[in-house]
Amino acid sequence: MKFYVCREREESKPFRIGIVGAGPAGLAAAGYLACRGHEVHVYDKMPEGGGMVAFAIPEARIPISSVRAGVRALEELGVSFHFRTKVIYDSPKELGDEWAEHFVSIERLLSEFDAILIATGAWRPRKLKVPGVELPGVYDALKLLHDIKMARIGYRSWENVPEIKGKHVIVVGAGYTAVDVVLESRLLGAEKVTMVYRRSIEHSYAKNEIRKYIREGVEFIEYATPVRIIGSGKVEGVEFARTKIVEGSVITTDETFTLEGDLVTYAIGQLPTSPIREIVCANEKILRDAGIFFAGDVIAPRNIGTAIRGGISRAKEIEEWLLSKAPRKVFPIQGTTRLISSVMNGRC
């Protein structure tokens, strides 16, 4: 998998850039900046590069071998990688933290690099908030996919993956993550897979993939949302309420129905995971003055192509800022001081 390609590295430049996160956005930015002759260091909590592409997207869709080839190409350009290293400030716990063995503070990176790019992605799934969600047999899709992928590529035992063979899997959601759960469930021998979506299939970014699975026997129920997970000691089914769209908003009706199932997984979105828990959003001028930039899913979760394009775009901004010779303003980042700005969630 190619994150960034150039014919040869340009003459070395006197700037050092630290990149936090080795997913598509961070790797694409690293490739661009290395090609331009800058010294680039990439930090990531996982044991190797690729982010969600390497550690959550099914092996049948993107093999780990292609990701590793892309990372090797960046190493050949001179990019330095620091794996199993989590960059922290007041970071909340998130998926994948157990792989980190070393911890580096934001303060340290600010003292060592001329600019920092935070591209830590979205490693925290949105929680399904209905009664019964804590029952055995209920899984957030991101963790389920992560556990399956880590088993497939040899980092974990299959004992960490729930038994899917012969079961009826109910998937709540209709995005690419939900589609990936369908793929893995079928590969692992699920007897039946049912997708349930609160809108129509036409509202899904993954509608082409979903239509393919429908033709292959996957059941798709639209205009329904879970209101309760049923079970005594384990999952036995899900109660859904019918929905309707009113002026673009999803409205839950009083009409309900129940699906029997053995395993329930929900894919209802992911939350950006920046090393800084509390963000005070000011403006890009302050961000640039501090030499701190953001890219990829940590701004807004989208898709791989968008993340790569965003990483390259932000890398170009970093280089423009570095070459402008503008004096860098070093802000204190300690205690409860919040002087780091971001463009997260479109608020700036």
ABEGO torsion letter per residue (X at the ends): XBABBBABBBBBBABBBBBBEABAAAAAAAAAAAAAGBBBBBBBABABBGEAAAAABBAAABBAAAAAAAAAAAAAAGBBBBBGBBBBBABBBBBGAAABABBBBAAAAAAABABBBBBAEBABBBBBBBBGAABBGBBBAAAAAAAAAAAAAGABBAAABBBABGBBBBBBEABAAAAAAAAAAAAAGBABBBBBBABBAAABAAAAAAAAAAAAGBBBBBGBBBABBBEBGBBAEBBBBBBBBBGGBBBBBABBBBBBBABBBBBAEBBBBBABABBBBBBAAAAAAAGBBBBEAAABBBBAAAAAAAAAAAAAAAAAAAAAGBBBBBBBBBEABBABBBABGGAX
